Amino acid sequence: MKVRNASKYIFIVEDDEFVSDVYKRKLLKEGFTVALARDGEEALREVHKRKPDLMLLDIVIPLKDGFQVLKEIRADEALKDIPVIIMSNLSQGKDIERAKEFGISDYIVKSNVSISDMVERVTRCLFPKG
Amino acid sequence: MQSTHKELSREEERQKPPLSEEYVKGLEKKVKHLEDTEKAILNVLEDARILEAQLRNQTEELKKFHMAAEESSDHMIITDPDGVILYANPAVEKITGFKIEEAIKKTPSLWGKQMKGDFYEKFWNTIKKEKKKFSGEIINKRKTGEQYVAEISVVPLLNEENEVQFFVGIERDITEKRKYEDQLVTQAKDLENINEELQREKEERDSILRFLRSIGDGVIAVDLGGNVLFVNETASNLITVSGLGDDKREMKGIRCKELFWIASEKHPDDSIDFLERIVGGETSLEDTHGILIRVDKSIVPIAYSVNPIRGEDGRLLGCMLIIKDMTDEREVDSAKDRFLSVAAHQLRTPLSGMRWHMEMLLDGDVGEISPEVKEVIEQVHENTLRMAGLINDLLNVALLDAGQDQGSAELVNVVETAKNSIDELKLFAEKLKISLDFSASEGARDWSVRSLPRRLYEICENLIHNAIKYSRPDSVVAIRVEASKKKEGFCVLTVSDTGIGIPKAEREKIFGKFFRASNAFRWRTEGTGLGLCVVKSFSEEMGGSIVFESEEGKGTKFIVELPIAKKENA
């Protein structure tokens, strides 16, 4: 399992150190390759350098928010097919709707799921057929 | 005669010789006497002529009087001193109904005797004893028996010995006049009453208008032709485009559509013809949210109500539009919205970090931990989850208040959702030694309801959580999904417990925000009092309802009724 995961590069965009630390730790533990960005602009720069297999994107982040990042990625021919899971604590329907309009794989309200749920959903997204 | 007398004296002078002086003197005396006699006779004759003329005049006068009396519309009688009628004019018959022949030789008591005795006493006293004229009003009776009111005037005519020789009585029927006068008085009074009423109505109207003018909401009355009947200041300020120089423009009589339009926020181009809707039979539009578009296309967010104006006979006269400027509320809403985002994000973020770190610890991801440490961390973890639950409750309620569009509804399977929430609460129930008993009627497994994300789950979770929380150890909480017996096409979710129950006095408040029943609080101190409020709002939003049956100390049964969604694509 971990061998399979090692081939997958997950790119985390999360400004909160405490939270990003726990993602990174858990996903590394699961054997994934992980990189991290702290703001929207850094995220866009990094994404151009190396195209991830999955992006975990927070919405409330500095410089450019998650919606803006998502919009720019989707507008970019080379990047538009990157699977994105929104990892946010915004839980209002209109936020979820708006994110879904850009085409996302999942929307996770962080405080409402356990970390193993999160890993499961990430795995499901990366290996849809199990 | 004079000439004869002179001739005679000339003849005497001619026949006789000159006479003695004495004789002449005697003759002269005789002549003088004769002349005096002649003068006296002439005087008498003159007097007789004058008398004759006077008599003729008097006769003439009497004739005139008679004619006048005969023609007069006033009733006129002449009586002897005892009141026996000697003469009656034709008006007597007209007024009293008695023929003149009937009246002659009778007394006026023929048509009298309608007044009290002292009246007649005073009457006779005046004309007979005091021998003065009597004037006054009297009630008499016609031959038909009908009473009439008359003004009478009776004058005694006296002879040279100052005794009453005749009475002349004149009577005028004033019944009609009196009736007319009474009518006038009544009419005047009526007019006065009407005037008073009008005055009162005017005051009432004035005070209503003053009230409407000063009211904080905009009020506009429109007639059936769509013309403005009334605009209060608030409405006028709201409609007026400032800086166009027509700030004080008179709006009365102007077509409503030339002043502003009302539309829904989503379709600003389709103006809402509220008048047409009222004319079309809608009873009222209550507290509808929308926008008001001014002539310069500027927009004001409003809440408005429209009600028909009806006349006393129920006829539709127009409609009354009440507008509330929602600009400030909108700002508050958007501030609240920003606050919600911040609260959600800022509170949840550290919480999720804590939760996940603990979960990693518990999963042994960061190395082995002793059972004791594990136990402590488990408790911290549990409380972190509780905290997340509280934040969810708070956000749910805040979102309800904001009345926001929460995304689109999806089909949610009822039984699956109920089971998911039961699974989630299994540990909690085990800890309190409560067993959960789920059952579903036949076919229930296929039922779905249309729900916004997580709403049905929240309903199940809250009700089951409460049932567990307020039950005594070793009891059962039963959850059942079945078809509604009352409403076709509805399913019923029942959650029943045998717990502490809801006190009778607090039943009305149980769905209120932040309300916790007194016994619930004593039983378990933790809780926000938001769960049932959220459940009720969600149920109603989904087109359903919630009721409960409860007896304090014996248990509670919550019954949620929801419309089963038709699967269009399935």
Boltz contact constraints between the chains, C-beta under 6 A:
constraints:
  - contact:
      token1: [A, 16]
      token2: [B, 349]
      max_distance: 6.0
  - contact:
      token1: [A, 18]
      token2: [B, 353]
      max_distance: 6.0
  - contact:
      token1: [A, 19]
      token2: [B, 349]
      max_distance: 6.0
  - contact:
      token1: [A, 19]
      token2: [B, 353]
      max_distance: 6.0
  - contact:
      token1: [A, 22]
      token2: [B, 353]
      max_distance: 6.0
  - contact:
      token1: [A, 22]
      token2: [B, 356]
      max_distance: 6.0
  - contact:
      token1: [A, 22]
      token2: [B, 357]
      max_distance: 6.0
  - contact:
      token1: [A, 26]
      token2: [B, 360]
      max_distance: 6.0
  - contact:
      token1: [A, 29]
      token2: [B, 365]
      max_distance: 6.0
  - contact:
      token1: [A, 60]
      token2: [B, 345]
      max_distance: 6.0
  - contact:
      token1: [A, 89]
      token2: [B, 344]
      max_distance: 6.0
  - contact:
      token1: [A, 89]
      token2: [B, 345]
      max_distance: 6.0
  - contact:
      token1: [A, 89]
      token2: [B, 348]
      max_distance: 6.0
  - contact:
      token1: [A, 89]
      token2: [B, 349]
      max_distance: 6.0
  - contact:
      token1: [A, 90]
      token2: [B, 344]
      max_distance: 6.0
  - contact:
      token1: [A, 93]
      token2: [B, 406]
      max_distance: 6.0
  - contact:
      token1: [A, 93]
      token2: [B, 407]
      max_distance: 6.0
  - contact:
      token1: [A, 93]
      token2: [B, 452]
      max_distance: 6.0
  - contact:
      token1: [A, 96]
      token2: [B, 407]
      max_distance: 6.0
  - contact:
      token1: [A, 97]
      token2: [B, 407]
      max_distance: 6.0
  - contact:
      token1: [A, 110]
      token2: [B, 352]
      max_distance: 6.0
  - contact:
      token1: [A, 111]
      token2: [B, 348]
      max_distance: 6.0
  - contact:
      token1: [A, 111]
      token2: [B, 351]
      max_distance: 6.0
  - contact:
      token1: [A, 111]
      token2: [B, 352]
      max_distance: 6.0
  - contact:
      token1: [A, 111]
      token2: [B, 388]
      max_distance: 6.0
  - contact:
      token1: [A, 114]
      token2: [B, 359]
      max_distance: 6.0
  - contact:
      token1: [A, 115]
      token2: [B, 356]
      max_distance: 6.0
  - contact:
      token1: [A, 115]
      token2: [B, 359]
      max_distance: 6.0
